[in-house]
Amino acid sequence: MARIGPLSLDEPAIREAAYQPTPRRPADR
């Protein structure tokens, strides 16, 4: 569906990033 360059959503790192649209901030506990 959403392929980023040679990588696809099948990658574990890409999937984790997709599940977390916003980065976890230390102050955003």
C-alpha distance matrix in Angstrom:
0.0 3.8 6.2 9.7 12.2 13.1 11.7 8.4 7.9 10.3 13.0 15.4 16.1 12.6 12.2 15.7 15.0 12.1 14.7 17.3 16.5 20.2 22.3 25.1 28.3 31.6 33.2 30.4 31.6
3.8 0.0 3.8 6.5 9.5 11.2 9.6 6.9 6.8 10.0 11.7 14.1 14.0 10.2 10.8 13.9 12.5 10.0 13.2 15.2 14.1 17.6 19.4 22.5 25.5 28.9 30.5 28.0 29.4
6.2 3.8 0.0 3.8 6.1 7.4 6.3 4.5 6.5 9.1 10.3 13.3 13.1 9.7 11.2 14.4 13.1 11.6 15.1 16.8 15.9 19.1 20.3 23.5 26.4 29.7 31.7 29.4 30.9
9.7 6.5 3.8 0.0 3.8 6.3 5.3 5.8 7.9 10.6 10.4 13.2 12.0 8.8 11.5 13.9 12.0 11.5 15.2 16.1 15.1 17.7 18.5 21.8 24.5 27.7 29.8 27.9 29.6
12.2 9.5 6.1 3.8 0.0 3.8 5.3 7.4 10.6 12.5 12.0 15.2 14.0 11.5 14.5 16.9 15.1 15.1 18.7 19.5 18.6 21.0 21.4 24.7 27.2 30.3 32.5 31.0 32.6
13.1 11.2 7.4 6.3 3.8 0.0 3.8 6.7 10.4 11.0 10.5 14.0 13.5 11.7 14.4 17.1 16.1 16.3 19.6 20.8 20.5 23.0 23.1 26.1 28.8 31.6 34.1 32.6 33.9
11.7 9.6 6.3 5.3 5.3 3.8 0.0 3.8 7.0 7.8 6.9 10.4 9.9 8.0 10.7 13.4 12.7 12.9 16.1 17.4 17.5 20.1 20.2 23.0 25.9 28.7 31.2 29.5 30.6
8.4 6.9 4.5 5.8 7.4 6.7 3.8 0.0 3.8 5.2 6.0 9.5 9.9 7.2 8.7 12.1 11.8 11.0 14.0 16.0 16.2 19.2 19.9 22.6 25.7 28.7 31.0 28.9 29.9
7.9 6.8 6.5 7.9 10.6 10.4 7.0 3.8 0.0 3.8 5.3 7.6 8.5 5.5 5.5 9.2 9.4 8.0 10.6 13.1 13.7 16.9 17.8 20.2 23.6 26.5 28.8 26.4 27.1
10.3 10.0 9.1 10.6 12.5 11.0 7.8 5.2 3.8 0.0 3.8 6.4 8.7 7.3 6.7 10.2 11.6 10.8 12.6 15.3 16.6 19.7 20.1 22.1 25.6 28.2 30.7 28.4 28.7
13.0 11.7 10.3 10.4 12.0 10.5 6.9 6.0 5.3 3.8 0.0 3.8 5.5 5.2 6.1 8.6 9.9 10.4 12.3 14.3 15.8 18.4 18.2 20.1 23.4 25.8 28.6 26.6 26.9
15.4 14.1 13.3 13.2 15.2 14.0 10.4 9.5 7.6 6.4 3.8 0.0 3.8 5.5 5.0 6.1 8.6 9.8 10.6 12.4 14.7 16.9 16.3 17.6 21.0 23.1 26.0 24.0 24.0
16.1 14.0 13.1 12.0 14.0 13.5 9.9 9.9 8.5 8.7 5.5 3.8 0.0 3.8 5.4 5.2 6.3 8.6 10.0 10.7 12.7 14.4 13.4 15.0 18.2 20.4 23.4 21.7 22.0
12.6 10.2 9.7 8.8 11.5 11.7 8.0 7.2 5.5 7.3 5.2 5.5 3.8 0.0 3.8 5.5 5.1 6.1 8.7 9.8 10.9 13.3 13.3 15.6 18.9 21.6 24.2 22.2 22.9
12.2 10.8 11.2 11.5 14.5 14.4 10.7 8.7 5.5 6.7 6.1 5.0 5.4 3.8 0.0 3.8 5.4 5.0 6.2 8.7 10.5 13.3 13.8 15.5 19.1 21.8 24.1 21.7 22.0
15.7 13.9 14.4 13.9 16.9 17.1 13.4 12.1 9.2 10.2 8.6 6.1 5.2 5.5 3.8 0.0 3.8 5.4 5.1 6.3 9.1 11.0 10.9 12.1 15.7 18.2 20.6 18.3 18.5
15.0 12.5 13.1 12.0 15.1 16.1 12.7 11.8 9.4 11.6 9.9 8.6 6.3 5.1 5.4 3.8 0.0 3.8 5.4 5.0 6.4 8.5 8.6 10.9 14.2 17.2 19.4 17.2 18.2
12.1 10.0 11.6 11.5 15.1 16.3 12.9 11.0 8.0 10.8 10.4 9.8 8.6 6.1 5.0 5.4 3.8 0.0 3.8 5.4 5.9 9.2 10.7 13.1 16.5 19.7 21.4 18.7 19.7
14.7 13.2 15.1 15.2 18.7 19.6 16.1 14.0 10.6 12.6 12.3 10.6 10.0 8.7 6.2 5.1 5.4 3.8 0.0 3.8 6.2 8.9 10.4 11.8 15.4 18.3 19.9 16.9 17.3
17.3 15.2 16.8 16.1 19.5 20.8 17.4 16.0 13.1 15.3 14.3 12.4 10.7 9.8 8.7 6.3 5.0 5.4 3.8 0.0 3.8 5.4 6.7 8.2 11.7 14.8 16.3 13.5 14.3
16.5 14.1 15.9 15.1 18.6 20.5 17.5 16.2 13.7 16.6 15.8 14.7 12.7 10.9 10.5 9.1 6.4 5.9 6.2 3.8 0.0 3.8 6.7 9.4 12.2 15.8 16.8 14.0 15.8
20.2 17.6 19.1 17.7 21.0 23.0 20.1 19.2 16.9 19.7 18.4 16.9 14.4 13.3 13.3 11.0 8.5 9.2 8.9 5.4 3.8 0.0 3.8 6.4 8.7 12.4 13.2 10.6 12.8
22.3 19.4 20.3 18.5 21.4 23.1 20.2 19.9 17.8 20.1 18.2 16.3 13.4 13.3 13.8 10.9 8.6 10.7 10.4 6.7 6.7 3.8 0.0 3.8 6.1 9.6 11.3 9.6 11.6
25.1 22.5 23.5 21.8 24.7 26.1 23.0 22.6 20.2 22.1 20.1 17.6 15.0 15.6 15.5 12.1 10.9 13.1 11.8 8.2 9.4 6.4 3.8 0.0 3.8 6.6 8.6 6.8 8.0
28.3 25.5 26.4 24.5 27.2 28.8 25.9 25.7 23.6 25.6 23.4 21.0 18.2 18.9 19.1 15.7 14.2 16.5 15.4 11.7 12.2 8.7 6.1 3.8 0.0 3.8 5.4 5.0 7.2
31.6 28.9 29.7 27.7 30.3 31.6 28.7 28.7 26.5 28.2 25.8 23.1 20.4 21.6 21.8 18.2 17.2 19.7 18.3 14.8 15.8 12.4 9.6 6.6 3.8 0.0 3.8 5.5 6.2
33.2 30.5 31.7 29.8 32.5 34.1 31.2 31.0 28.8 30.7 28.6 26.0 23.4 24.2 24.1 20.6 19.4 21.4 19.9 16.3 16.8 13.2 11.3 8.6 5.4 3.8 0.0 3.8 5.6
30.4 28.0 29.4 27.9 31.0 32.6 29.5 28.9 26.4 28.4 26.6 24.0 21.7 22.2 21.7 18.3 17.2 18.7 16.9 13.5 14.0 10.6 9.6 6.8 5.0 5.5 3.8 0.0 3.8
31.6 29.4 30.9 29.6 32.6 33.9 30.6 29.9 27.1 28.7 26.9 24.0 22.0 22.9 22.0 18.5 18.2 19.7 17.3 14.3 15.8 12.8 11.6 8.0 7.2 6.2 5.6 3.8 0.0
